[in-house]
Amino acid sequence: MAAPRATARGGAARASGFLGLRPGARDPADAARPRNRGSRSRKKGWKRWRGPEAALGRELDAFLHDVSAQQRLAGGLVAEKPDESLFFVDTGNDEEAPEPAPRRGREKPLRIDLILQPDSKVPAPKDILSHQVPNGKKLKRKQRLWAALAERGTVPRAQRLLQARRQAAPPPAQPPAEIGRVDPARGFYDLWSDSNPLDSAVEGQEPWFLEQTKKLRVKRPARLCKKPSTLPAVEVVAPGASYNPSFQAHQTLLLQAHETELKRQKAEERLERQLRFPTAAEAPTQESAFQEQCEGLLEESGDEGGEELPQGEPEAPAISPALALASALPRGKKTEQQRKREKEAKNLAAQQARQQAARRGRQEIFQLRSIRRQVMQRQAELLRRRRLRLQRRQAQANAPRRLGRLRYEDPDLQVQLSEELPESLRVLKPEGSLLRDRFKSLQKRNLIEPRERAKFKRKYRLKYVEKRAFREVTL
């Protein structure tokens, strides 16, 4: 009997449409639908088990979030605020416009700043030296001494002098002319003229005083204003070294490179020939060595220009020049008549020389054209020599000088053979080194001395030690 009663009650409840008062009661409208089965603990079952209560919860959360936002930003509910606090009339005046409310909360740093921040949690060691003060103990003692003197009413000497300078009378005002010179509104003046107002402070001073006080620059020597070489910093290469040279220009560059290589090869051959050890046929013998040692010591039998004397005539004895001069002079003391004759002969010779010079001078009057022609030829010759000297001097000025122990050597010509010329810029290969080219240019323009790569010289000789592990493996 109990079961039908319960069924009747359940049917009455479904017919009435009201929920039961028991905790396990369900909606009568949902009785006909099948019961959902599934786990609620997984994310997959969240949407399956959501119902009207979930939507009601979301609406309630949105409402509460809106109320909290209004209280946080507006200080209360917007519906309860008066219109004057919510709206304002824009008159176009920026000064009367209210300032935007400052942003609250901590701003998030940028990603790049987070990357650059240190990752280690260990703090950096403290630099003790950065906190140390030189003569710190001495300065502390001085400060304590000054504090004790200040308590007694005594002022240090440095402060007394400073106070005296502050209490001194102000400097006299500058005259109007001086004020006009330092005035920015003054008129224009020539900076390089002698009446430059900026040079008024150094007028009437000694040059030595101005140089020592650095008010006047030391006069730069004229030799420092000249360039050590007139060659350009960047020289243009020959036309044959371009990307697509003409046939004539390329052949000219090849000929120049051939001559340079030929000259170098001849120098090497000459040096090798000089240092070459003689062969067995060219080696000196004992007889040739004795002849070289006796060279110039023995007189040869046949002298050049000597005449052979007949066999019957004896050879005349040789007479020295001093003995011949003594035999030519008269013996004994000269007489008065001899001295008179010598004086007359000397006067006659001088008179004849004067007459001959006067006769030559009279004859030169008729040779003015030839003399003028000779003078012009001489001047032309001197002018030619002067121009030659100037050309030689200019060539030497452009040539590299001997600044160090090494001589300047021209770099090798960057030349490509006919079969090595590129067909396009894509297959073009670089020639030489840009750094070496600039280095050689500095040497050629006499800016630096020629140098060579430093050679490594080992200070201590190498020692080879065979370790025990290596010996065990090799045995």
Secondary structure as GFF3:
##gff-version 3
##sequence-region A 1 475
A	DSSP	alpha_helix	2	16	.	.	.	ID=ss1
A	DSSP	three_ten_helix	28	30	.	.	.	ID=ss2
A	DSSP	three_ten_helix	43	45	.	.	.	ID=ss3
A	DSSP	alpha_helix	46	49	.	.	.	ID=ss4
A	DSSP	alpha_helix	52	73	.	.	.	ID=ss5
A	DSSP	three_ten_helix	78	80	.	.	.	ID=ss6
A	DSSP	alpha_helix	83	86	.	.	.	ID=ss7
A	DSSP	alpha_helix	111	116	.	.	.	ID=ss8
A	DSSP	alpha_helix	128	131	.	.	.	ID=ss9
A	DSSP	alpha_helix	136	152	.	.	.	ID=ss10
A	DSSP	alpha_helix	157	167	.	.	.	ID=ss11
A	DSSP	alpha_helix	176	182	.	.	.	ID=ss12
A	DSSP	three_ten_helix	197	202	.	.	.	ID=ss13
A	DSSP	alpha_helix	207	212	.	.	.	ID=ss14
A	DSSP	three_ten_helix	222	225	.	.	.	ID=ss15
A	DSSP	three_ten_helix	239	241	.	.	.	ID=ss16
A	DSSP	alpha_helix	247	275	.	.	.	ID=ss17
A	DSSP	alpha_helix	286	293	.	.	.	ID=ss18
A	DSSP	alpha_helix	321	328	.	.	.	ID=ss19
A	DSSP	alpha_helix	336	365	.	.	.	ID=ss20
A	DSSP	alpha_helix	368	398	.	.	.	ID=ss21
A	DSSP	three_ten_helix	418	420	.	.	.	ID=ss22
A	DSSP	three_ten_helix	425	427	.	.	.	ID=ss23
A	DSSP	alpha_helix	434	444	.	.	.	ID=ss24
A	DSSP	alpha_helix	468	474	.	.	.	ID=ss25
###
